[in-house]
Amino acid sequence: MQDKINKIIQDKVDLNEEVILELGCGEYKKIKNSITVDLINYKDVDICGDIYEVLELIPNGIIDKVYSSHFIEHLYDLPLFMEGLARIMKKNGVIDFYAPHFSNPYYFSDPTHKTPIGLYTFCYFAECSFFKRKLPTYDTDIKFDLLKVDLCFKTDRTFFIRAGMKYIFGKLFNIASYTKELYEDTFCYIFPCYEIHVVLKRK
């Protein structure tokens, strides 16, 4: 696997392309020209393997961007995962994650979901200046800046009235950091949030 990973990455570098990792891509690649990683060998998967093992085989400071959608909730060790990303990413490299919010009732229906994600989850791994609530960090060497955390409200479009209501909730609760914190403190179990969108930058 080491030789395969090195070749895929080197091909991107030789073509002067961004080196983008798309993690847990499933059956379909979402980011054009990304290097896809998944535990199951679907047709669009470039590297098939356990994410912790794959990260260990990627050279230091080579990745420009990491993207995943509904992947990180399956991880059993988020701190170890973030440490791996910190090592392989270039300075100012961007991480773009979508994951189910912990209030999403479907989160608990999937037995493969291991890690609940909320508004403050990545404040434990990154510098965050826009939330009033201040949290401890468990690593004295903080390697990321938290750029954005948005709450995403969705439902099946066949429930058009419900979908319209959730669209309004999204606009309302994402007005400011204060309203996001208000939502999670007071309203999250009344109006469950479908997913959370997090963007971080490597220092």
FIKOLZA-1660 file (N, C-alpha, C; in steps of 0.1 Angstrom, whole numbers, plus 5000, padded with zeros to 4 digits):
% residues 203
   i   px   py   pz ch aa at
   1 5008 4988 5000  A  M  N
   1 5000 5000 5000  A  M CA
   1 5009 5013 5000  A  M  C
   2 5020 5012 5007  A  Q  N
   2 5029 5024 5007  A  Q CA
   2 5033 5029 4993  A  Q  C
   3 5037 5020 4985  A  D  N
   3 5041 5023 4971  A  D CA
   3 5029 5030 4963  A  D  C
   4 5018 5024 4965  A  K  N
   4 5006 5029 4958  A  K CA
   4 5002 5043 4963  A  K  C
   5 5003 5046 4976  A  I  N
   5 5000 5059 4981  A  I CA
   5 5010 5069 4976  A  I  C
   6 5023 5065 4977  A  N  N
   6 5033 5074 4972  A  N CA
   6 5032 5078 4957  A  N  C
   7 5028 5068 4949  A  K  N
   7 5026 5071 4935  A  K CA
   7 5015 5080 4932  A  K  C
   8 5003 5077 4939  A  I  N
   8 4991 5085 4936  A  I CA
   8 4994 5100 4940  A  I  C
   9 5001 5102 4951  A  I  N
   9 5004 5116 4956  A  I CA
   9 5014 5122 4947  A  I  C
  10 5024 5115 4943  A  Q  N
  10 5035 5120 4935  A  Q CA
  10 5030 5124 4921  A  Q  C
  11 5020 5117 4916  A  D  N
  11 5014 5120 4903  A  D CA
  11 5007 5134 4904  A  D  C
  12 5000 5136 4915  A  K  N
  12 4994 5149 4917  A  K CA
  12 5004 5161 4918  A  K  C
  13 5015 5158 4925  A  V  N
  13 5025 5168 4926  A  V CA
  13 5032 5171 4913  A  V  C
  14 5035 5161 4905  A  D  N
  14 5041 5162 4892  A  D CA
  14 5033 5170 4883  A  D  C
  15 5019 5169 4884  A  L  N
  15 5010 5177 4875  A  L CA
  15 5007 5191 4881  A  L  C
  16 5013 5194 4892  A  N  N
  16 5011 5207 4899  A  N CA
  16 4997 5209 4903  A  N  C
  17 4990 5197 4907  A  E  N
  17 4977 5198 4912  A  E CA
  17 4976 5198 4927  A  E  C
  18 4965 5204 4932  A  E  N
  18 4963 5203 4947  A  E CA
  18 4962 5188 4951  A  E  C
  19 4967 5185 4962  A  V  N
  19 4966 5171 4967  A  V CA
  19 4954 5171 4977  A  V  C
  20 4943 5166 4973  A  I  N
  20 4931 5166 4981  A  I CA
  20 4927 5152 4985  A  I  C
  21 4925 5150 4998  A  L  N
  21 4920 5137 5003  A  L CA
  21 4905 5138 5005  A  L  C
  22 4898 5128 5000  A  E  N
  22 4884 5127 5002  A  E CA
  22 4882 5114 5010  A  E  C
  23 4878 5115 5023  A  L  N
  23 4878 5104 5032  A  L CA
  23 4864 5098 5033  A  L  C
  24 4863 5085 5033  A  G  N
  24 4850 5078 5034  A  G CA
  24 4841 5082 5023  A  G  C
  25 4846 5082 5011  A  C  N
  25 4838 5086 4999  A  C CA
  25 4826 5078 4996  A  C  C
  26 4827 5065 5000  A  G  N
  26 4816 5056 4996  A  G CA
  26 4816 5052 4982  A  G  C
  27 4805 5051 4975  A  E  N
  27 4804 5046 4962  A  E CA
  27 4808 5057 4951  A  E  C
  28 4807 5070 4955  A  Y  N
  28 4809 5080 4945  A  Y CA
  28 4818 5091 4950  A  Y  C
  29 4827 5095 4942  A  K  N
  29 4836 5106 4945  A  K CA
  29 4828 5119 4943  A  K  C
  30 4830 5128 4953  A  K  N
  30 4823 5141 4953  A  K CA
  30 4832 5152 4949  A  K  C
  31 4845 5151 4951  A  I  N
  31 4854 5162 4948  A  I CA
  31 4862 5158 4936  A  I  C
  32 4861 5166 4925  A  K  N
  32 4869 5163 4913  A  K CA
  32 4884 5162 4916  A  K  C
  33 4891 5152 4911  A  N  N
  33 4905 5151 4912  A  N CA
  33 4910 5148 4926  A  N  C
  34 4901 5144 4935  A  S  N
  34 4905 5141 4948  A  S CA
  34 4911 5127 4949  A  S  C
  35 4919 5124 4959  A  I  N
  35 4923 5110 4962  A  I CA
  35 4914 5104 4972  A  I  C
  36 4906 5094 4968  A  T  N
  36 4896 5089 4977  A  T CA
  36 4901 5077 4986  A  T  C
  37 4896 5077 4998  A  V  N
  37 4899 5067 5008  A  V CA
  37 4887 5061 5014  A  V  C
  38 4886 5048 5014  A  D  N
  38 4874 5042 5021  A  D CA
  38 4878 5028 5025  A  D  C
  39 4872 5023 5036  A  L  N
  39 4874 5010 5041  A  L CA
  39 4869 4999 5031  A  L  C
  40 4859 5002 5023  A  I  N
  40 4853 4993 5014  A  I CA
  40 4858 4997 5000  A  I  C
  41 4861 4987 4992  A  N  N
  41 4867 4990 4979  A  N CA
  41 4856 4992 4968  A  N  C
  42 4849 5004 4969  A  Y  N
  42 4840 5008 4959  A  Y CA
  42 4847 5012 4946  A  Y  C
  43 4840 5014 4935  A  K  N
  43 4846 5016 4922  A  K CA
  43 4853 5029 4922  A  K  C
  44 4849 5039 4930  A  D  N
  44 4856 5052 4929  A  D CA
  44 4867 5054 4940  A  D  C
  45 4870 5043 4947  A  V  N
  45 4880 5044 4958  A  V CA
  45 4894 5042 4952  A  V  C
  46 4903 5051 4955  A  D  N
  46 4917 5051 4951  A  D CA
  46 4925 5043 4961  A  D  C
  47 4923 5045 4974  A  I  N
  47 4930 5038 4984  A  I CA
  47 4920 5031 4994  A  I  C
  48 4921 5018 4994  A  C  N
  48 4912 5010 5003  A  C CA
  48 4920 5006 5015  A  C  C
  49 4915 5010 5027  A  G  N
  49 4921 5006 5039  A  G CA
  49 4916 5014 5051  A  G  C
  50 4921 5010 5063  A  D  N
  50 4917 5016 5076  A  D CA
  50 4923 5030 5076  A  D  C
  51 4915 5040 5079  A  I  N
  51 4920 5054 5078  A  I CA
  51 4932 5057 5087  A  I  C
  52 4933 5051 5099  A  Y  N
  52 4945 5053 5107  A  Y CA
  52 4957 5047 5101  A  Y  C
  53 4956 5036 5095  A  E  N
  53 4968 5030 5088  A  E CA
  53 4972 5038 5076  A  E  C
  54 4962 5043 5068  A  V  N
  54 4964 5050 5056  A  V CA
  54 4972 5063 5060  A  V  C
  55 4967 5070 5070  A  L  N
  55 4973 5083 5074  A  L CA
  55 4988 5081 5078  A  L  C
  56 4991 5070 5084  A  E  N
  56 5005 5067 5088  A  E CA
  56 5014 5066 5076  A  E  C
  57 5009 5062 5065  A  L  N
  57 5017 5060 5053  A  L CA
  57 5018 5072 5044  A  L  C
  58 5011 5083 5047  A  I  N
  58 5012 5095 5039  A  I CA
  58 5023 5104 5044  A  I  C
  59 5032 5109 5035  A  P  N
  59 5043 5117 5039  A  P CA
  59 5039 5130 5047  A  P  C
  60 5048 5136 5054  A  N  N
  60 5045 5148 5062  A  N CA
  60 5043 5160 5052  A  N  C
  61 5034 5169 5056  A  G  N
  61 5032 5182 5050  A  G CA
  61 5030 5181 5035  A  G  C
  62 5022 5172 5030  A  I  N
  62 5020 5170 5016  A  I CA
  62 5006 5173 5011  A  I  C
  63 4996 5173 5020  A  I  N
  63 4982 5174 5017  A  I CA
  63 4977 5189 5017  A  I  C
  64 4970 5193 5006  A  D  N
  64 4965 5207 5006  A  D CA
  64 4951 5208 5012  A  D  C
  65 4943 5197 5011  A  K  N
  65 4929 5198 5015  A  K CA
  65 4924 5184 5019  A  K  C
  66 4916 5184 5029  A  V  N
  66 4909 5171 5033  A  V CA
  66 4894 5174 5034  A  V  C
  67 4886 5165 5027  A  Y  N
  67 4872 5167 5027  A  Y CA
  67 4866 5153 5031  A  Y  C
  68 4855 5154 5039  A  S  N
  68 4847 5142 5042  A  S CA
  68 4833 5146 5045  A  S  C
  69 4823 5137 5041  A  S  N
  69 4809 5139 5044  A  S CA
  69 4804 5127 5050  A  S  C
  70 4799 5128 5063  A  H  N
  70 4794 5118 5071  A  H CA
  70 4803 5106 5072  A  H  C
  71 4815 5109 5076  A  F  N
  71 4826 5100 5078  A  F CA
  71 4831 5100 5092  A  F  C
  72 4834 5112 5098  A  I  N
  72 4841 5113 5110  A  I CA
  72 4833 5107 5122  A  I  C
  73 4820 5106 5121  A  E  N
  73 4812 5100 5131  A  E CA
  73 4815 5085 5133  A  E  C
  74 4821 5079 5123  A  H  N
  74 4824 5065 5124  A  H CA
  74 4837 5062 5131  A  H  C
  75 4845 5073 5134  A  L  N
  75 4858 5071 5140  A  L CA
  75 4857 5068 5155  A  L  C
  76 4866 5059 5159  A  Y  N
  76 4866 5055 5173  A  Y CA
  76 4876 5063 5181  A  Y  C
  77 4885 5071 5174  A  D  N
  77 4895 5079 5181  A  D CA
  77 4898 5092 5173  A  D  C
  78 4889 5102 5176  A  L  N
  78 4890 5114 5169  A  L CA
  78 4903 5122 5172  A  L  C
  79 4908 5122 5184  A  P  N
  79 4921 5129 5187  A  P CA
  79 4933 5123 5179  A  P  C
  80 4933 5110 5178  A  L  N
  80 4944 5103 5170  A  L CA
  80 4942 5107 5155  A  L  C
  81 4930 5107 5150  A  F  N
  81 4927 5111 5136  A  F CA
  81 4932 5125 5134  A  F  C
  82 4929 5135 5142  A  M  N
  82 4933 5149 5141  A  M CA
  82 4948 5150 5141  A  M  C
  83 4954 5142 5150  A  E  N
  83 4969 5143 5150  A  E CA
  83 4975 5138 5137  A  E  C
  84 4969 5128 5131  A  G  N
  84 4974 5123 5118  A  G CA
  84 4972 5134 5107  A  G  C
  85 4961 5141 5107  A  L  N
  85 4958 5151 5097  A  L CA
  85 4968 5163 5099  A  L  C
  86 4971 5166 5112  A  A  N
  86 4980 5177 5114  A  A CA
  86 4994 5174 5109  A  A  C
  87 4998 5162 5109  A  R  N
  87 5011 5158 5104  A  R CA
  87 5012 5158 5089  A  R  C
  88 5002 5154 5082  A  I  N
  88 5003 5153 5067  A  I CA
  88 4999 5165 5060  A  I  C
  89 4993 5175 5067  A  M  N
  89 4988 5187 5059  A  M CA
  89 4998 5198 5058  A  M  C
  90 4998 5205 5047  A  K  N
  90 5006 5217 5045  A  K CA
  90 5002 5228 5054  A  K  C
  91 5010 5237 5056  A  K  N
  91 5007 5250 5063  A  K CA
  91 4996 5257 5055  A  K  C
  92 4985 5261 5062  A  N  N
  92 4974 5267 5056  A  N CA
  92 4965 5258 5048  A  N  C
  93 4967 5245 5049  A  G  N
  93 4958 5235 5043  A  G CA
  93 4945 5235 5050  A  G  C
  94 4934 5232 5043  A  V  N
  94 4921 5233 5047  A  V CA
  94 4914 5219 5050  A  V  C
  95 4907 5218 5061  A  I  N
  95 4899 5206 5063  A  I CA
  95 4884 5210 5063  A  I  C
  96 4876 5203 5055  A  D  N
  96 4862 5206 5053  A  D CA
  96 4854 5193 5056  A  D  C
  97 4847 5194 5068  A  F  N
  97 4839 5182 5073  A  F CA
  97 4824 5185 5073  A  F  C
  98 4817 5175 5069  A  Y  N
  98 4802 5174 5072  A  Y CA
  98 4800 5162 5081  A  Y  C
  99 4792 5163 5091  A  A  N
  99 4789 5151 5100  A  A CA
  99 4775 5153 5106  A  A  C
 100 4769 5142 5110  A  P  N
 100 4756 5144 5117  A  P CA
 100 4758 5151 5130  A  P  C
 101 4749 5161 5133  A  H  N
 101 4748 5167 5146  A  H CA
 101 4743 5157 5156  A  H  C
 102 4748 5158 5168  A  F  N
 102 4744 5148 5178  A  F CA
 102 4729 5147 5181  A  F  C
 103 4722 5158 5178  A  S  N
 103 4707 5158 5180  A  S CA
 103 4699 5151 5169  A  S  C
 104 4706 5148 5158  A  N  N
 104 4700 5141 5147  A  N CA
 104 4695 5127 5151  A  N  C
 105 4682 5124 5151  A  P  N
 105 4678 5111 5156  A  P CA
 105 4683 5100 5148  A  P  C
 106 4686 5102 5136  A  Y  N
 106 4692 5091 5128  A  Y CA
 106 4706 5087 5132  A  Y  C
 107 4713 5096 5139  A  Y  N
 107 4727 5093 5143  A  Y CA
 107 4727 5081 5151  A  Y  C
 108 4717 5079 5160  A  F  N
 108 4717 5068 5169  A  F CA
 108 4711 5055 5163  A  F  C
 109 4706 5056 5151  A  S  N
 109 4701 5044 5144  A  S CA
 109 4711 5036 5138  A  S  C
 110 4723 5042 5136  A  D  N
 110 4734 5035 5129  A  D CA
 110 4744 5029 5139  A  D  C
 111 4745 5016 5140  A  P  N
 111 4754 5010 5150  A  P CA
 111 4769 5013 5147  A  P  C
 112 4772 5018 5135  A  T  N
 112 4786 5020 5132  A  T CA
 112 4790 5034 5136  A  T  C
 113 4781 5042 5141  A  H  N
 113 4784 5056 5145  A  H CA
 113 4791 5055 5159  A  H  C
 114 4802 5061 5160  A  K  N
 114 4810 5060 5173  A  K CA
 114 4812 5073 5180  A  K  C
 115 4813 5084 5172  A  T  N
 115 4817 5097 5178  A  T CA
 115 4806 5108 5175  A  T  C
 116 4799 5113 5185  A  P  N
 116 4789 5124 5183  A  P CA
 116 4797 5137 5181  A  P  C
 117 4791 5145 5172  A  I  N
 117 4798 5158 5168  A  I CA
 117 4788 5169 5172  A  I  C
 118 4793 5179 5178  A  G  N
 118 4785 5191 5182  A  G CA
 118 4793 5204 5178  A  G  C
 119 4786 5215 5182  A  L  N
 119 4792 5228 5179  A  L CA
 119 4806 5230 5184  A  L  C
 120 4809 5225 5195  A  Y  N
 120 4822 5227 5202  A  Y CA
 120 4832 5216 5200  A  Y  C
 121 4829 5206 5193  A  T  N
 121 4838 5194 5192  A  T CA
 121 4852 5198 5188  A  T  C
 122 4853 5206 5177  A  F  N
 122 4866 5209 5172  A  F CA
 122 4873 5221 5179  A  F  C
 123 4866 5227 5189  A  C  N
 123 4873 5237 5197  A  C CA
 123 4883 5230 5206  A  C  C
 124 4882 5217 5208  A  Y  N
 124 4892 5210 5216  A  Y CA
 124 4905 5208 5208  A  Y  C
 125 4904 5210 5195  A  F  N
 125 4916 5207 5186  A  F CA
 125 4921 5219 5179  A  F  C
 126 4915 5231 5181  A  A  N
 126 4918 5242 5173  A  A CA
 126 4916 5255 5181  A  A  C
 127 4923 5266 5176  A  E  N
 127 4920 5279 5181  A  E CA
 127 4907 5284 5176  A  E  C
 128 4898 5288 5186  A  C  N
 128 4885 5293 5182  A  C CA
 128 4882 5306 5189  A  C  C
 129 4879 5316 5181  A  S  N
 129 4877 5330 5187  A  S CA
 129 4863 5335 5187  A  S  C
 130 4854 5327 5181  A  F  N
 130 4841 5333 5178  A  F CA
 130 4830 5327 5187  A  F  C
 131 4833 5317 5196  A  F  N
 131 4823 5313 5205  A  F CA
 131 4825 5319 5219  A  F  C
 132 4814 5322 5226  A  K  N
 132 4816 5327 5239  A  K CA
 132 4821 5317 5249  A  K  C
 133 4816 5305 5248  A  R  N
 133 4820 5294 5257  A  R CA
 133 4834 5290 5254  A  R  C
 134 4843 5290 5264  A  K  N
 134 4857 5287 5262  A  K CA
 134 4859 5273 5268  A  K  C
 135 4867 5265 5260  A  L  N
 135 4869 5251 5263  A  L CA
 135 4884 5248 5265  A  L  C
 136 4887 5238 5273  A  P  N
 136 4901 5234 5274  A  P CA
 136 4905 5227 5261  A  P  C
 137 4918 5227 5259  A  T  N
 137 4924 5220 5248  A  T CA
 137 4933 5209 5254  A  T  C
 138 4933 5197 5249  A  Y  N
 138 4941 5186 5255  A  Y CA
 138 4954 5184 5249  A  Y  C
 139 4958 5193 5240  A  D  N
 139 4971 5193 5233  A  D CA
 139 4977 5207 5235  A  D  C
 140 4988 5209 5241  A  T  N
 140 4993 5222 5243  A  T CA
 140 4998 5228 5230  A  T  C
 141 5001 5220 5220  A  D  N
 141 5005 5225 5207  A  D CA
 141 4994 5224 5197  A  D  C
 142 4986 5235 5197  A  I  N
 142 4974 5235 5189  A  I CA
 142 4978 5238 5174  A  I  C
 143 4973 5229 5165  A  K  N
 143 4978 5229 5152  A  K CA
 143 4968 5235 5141  A  K  C
 144 4956 5238 5146  A  F  N
 144 4946 5243 5137  A  F CA
 144 4939 5255 5141  A  F  C
 145 4934 5263 5132  A  D  N
 145 4924 5274 5135  A  D CA
 145 4911 5269 5130  A  D  C
 146 4901 5272 5138  A  L  N
 146 4887 5269 5135  A  L CA
 146 4881 5281 5127  A  L  C
 147 4878 5279 5115  A  L  N
 147 4873 5290 5106  A  L CA
 147 4858 5291 5106  A  L  C
 148 4851 5280 5107  A  K  N
 148 4836 5281 5106  A  K CA
 148 4830 5268 5111  A  K  C
 149 4818 5270 5118  A  V  N
 149 4810 5259 5122  A  V CA
 149 4795 5263 5119  A  V  C
 150 4789 5256 5110  A  D  N
 150 4775 5259 5107  A  D CA
 150 4766 5248 5110  A  D  C
 151 4754 5251 5114  A  L  N
 151 4743 5241 5117  A  L CA
 151 4735 5239 5104  A  L  C
 152 4733 5227 5100  A  C  N
 152 4726 5224 5087  A  C CA
 152 4713 5217 5090  A  C  C
 153 4701 5223 5087  A  F  N
 153 4688 5217 5090  A  F CA
 153 4683 5211 5077  A  F  C
 154 4680 5198 5076  A  K  N
 154 4675 5192 5064  A  K CA
 154 4664 5181 5068  A  K  C
 155 4657 5178 5058  A  T  N
 155 4648 5166 5059  A  T CA
 155 4645 5161 5045  A  T  C
 156 4638 5150 5043  A  D  N
 156 4634 5145 5030  A  D CA
 156 4625 5155 5024  A  D  C
 157 4628 5159 5011  A  R  N
 157 4620 5169 5004  A  R CA
 157 4606 5165 5002  A  R  C
 158 4603 5153 5003  A  T  N
 158 4589 5149 5001  A  T CA
 158 4580 5154 5013  A  T  C
 159 4587 5157 5024  A  F  N
 159 4580 5164 5035  A  F CA
 159 4582 5179 5034  A  F  C
 160 4575 5185 5024  A  F  N
 160 4578 5199 5019  A  F CA
 160 4576 5209 5030  A  F  C
 161 4565 5207 5038  A  I  N
 161 4563 5217 5049  A  I CA
 161 4574 5216 5060  A  I  C
 162 4578 5204 5063  A  R  N
 162 4588 5202 5073  A  R CA
 162 4602 5208 5067  A  R  C
 163 4604 5205 5054  A  A  N
 163 4616 5210 5048  A  A CA
 163 4617 5225 5048  A  A  C
 164 4605 5232 5046  A  G  N
 164 4605 5246 5046  A  G CA
 164 4608 5252 5060  A  G  C
 165 4602 5245 5070  A  M  N
 165 4605 5249 5084  A  M CA
 165 4619 5248 5087  A  M  C
 166 4626 5237 5083  A  K  N
 166 4640 5235 5087  A  K CA
 166 4649 5245 5079  A  K  C
 167 4645 5249 5067  A  Y  N
 167 4652 5260 5060  A  Y CA
 167 4652 5272 5068  A  Y  C
 168 4640 5276 5074  A  I  N
 168 4639 5288 5082  A  I CA
 168 4648 5286 5095  A  I  C
 169 4648 5275 5101  A  F  N
 169 4656 5272 5113  A  F CA
 169 4671 5275 5110  A  F  C
 170 4675 5270 5098  A  G  N
 170 4689 5271 5094  A  G CA
 170 4693 5286 5093  A  G  C
 171 4684 5294 5086  A  K  N
 171 4687 5308 5085  A  K CA
 171 4687 5315 5098  A  K  C
 172 4678 5311 5107  A  L  N
 172 4677 5318 5120  A  L CA
 172 4688 5315 5129  A  L  C
 173 4691 5302 5131  A  F  N
 173 4701 5298 5141  A  F CA
 173 4716 5300 5136  A  F  C
 174 4718 5303 5123  A  N  N
 174 4731 5305 5118  A  N CA
 174 4734 5320 5116  A  N  C
 175 4725 5329 5121  A  I  N
 175 4727 5343 5120  A  I CA
 175 4741 5347 5126  A  I  C
 176 4744 5342 5137  A  A  N
 176 4756 5346 5145  A  A CA
 176 4761 5335 5154  A  A  C
 177 4773 5336 5159  A  S  N
 177 4778 5326 5168  A  S CA
 177 4769 5325 5180  A  S  C
 178 4764 5336 5185  A  Y  N
 178 4755 5336 5197  A  Y CA
 178 4743 5327 5194  A  Y  C
 179 4736 5329 5182  A  T  N
 179 4724 5321 5180  A  T CA
 179 4727 5306 5178  A  T  C
 180 4739 5303 5173  A  K  N
 180 4743 5289 5172  A  K CA
 180 4745 5283 5186  A  K  C
 181 4751 5291 5195  A  E  N
 181 4753 5286 5209  A  E CA
 181 4739 5285 5216  A  E  C
 182 4731 5295 5214  A  L  N
 182 4717 5295 5219  A  L CA
 182 4710 5282 5215  A  L  C
 183 4711 5279 5202  A  Y  N
 183 4704 5267 5197  A  Y CA
 183 4709 5254 5204  A  Y  C
 184 4722 5252 5205  A  E  N
 184 4727 5240 5211  A  E CA
 184 4724 5239 5226  A  E  C
 185 4724 5250 5232  A  D  N
 185 4721 5250 5247  A  D CA
 185 4706 5248 5250  A  D  C
 186 4698 5254 5242  A  T  N
 186 4683 5255 5245  A  T CA
 186 4674 5247 5236  A  T  C
 187 4677 5247 5223  A  F  N
 187 4667 5242 5214  A  F CA
 187 4670 5229 5206  A  F  C
 188 4682 5223 5209  A  C  N
 188 4686 5213 5200  A  C CA
 188 4678 5200 5200  A  C  C
 189 4671 5197 5212  A  Y  N
 189 4663 5185 5213  A  Y CA
 189 4648 5188 5210  A  Y  C
 190 4645 5201 5207  A  I  N
 190 4632 5205 5203  A  I CA
 190 4632 5205 5187  A  I  C
 191 4642 5211 5182  A  F  N
 191 4643 5212 5167  A  F CA
 191 4657 5205 5163  A  F  C
 192 4657 5192 5162  A  P  N
 192 4670 5185 5159  A  P CA
 192 4676 5190 5146  A  P  C
 193 4690 5191 5146  A  C  N
 193 4698 5195 5135  A  C CA
 193 4703 5183 5127  A  C  C
 194 4702 5184 5114  A  Y  N
 194 4706 5172 5106  A  Y CA
 194 4721 5170 5106  A  Y  C
 195 4729 5181 5103  A  E  N
 195 4743 5179 5103  A  E CA
 195 4750 5192 5106  A  E  C
 196 4763 5191 5108  A  I  N
 196 4772 5202 5111  A  I CA
 196 4783 5203 5101  A  I  C
 197 4786 5215 5097  A  H  N
 197 4796 5218 5087  A  H CA
 197 4808 5225 5094  A  H  C
 198 4820 5219 5094  A  V  N
 198 4831 5225 5101  A  V CA
 198 4843 5227 5091  A  V  C
 199 4849 5239 5092  A  V  N
 199 4861 5242 5083  A  V CA
 199 4872 5246 5092  A  V  C
 200 4884 5239 5091  A  L  N
 200 4896 5243 5099  A  L CA
 200 4907 5245 5089  A  L  C
 201 4917 5252 5094  A  K  N
 201 4929 5255 5087  A  K CA
 201 4941 5251 5095  A  K  C
 202 4951 5245 5088  A  R  N
 202 4963 5241 5095  A  R CA
 202 4972 5253 5097  A  R  C
 203 4977 5255 5109  A  K  N
 203 4985 5266 5113  A  K CA
 203 4999 5265 5105  A  K  C
% end
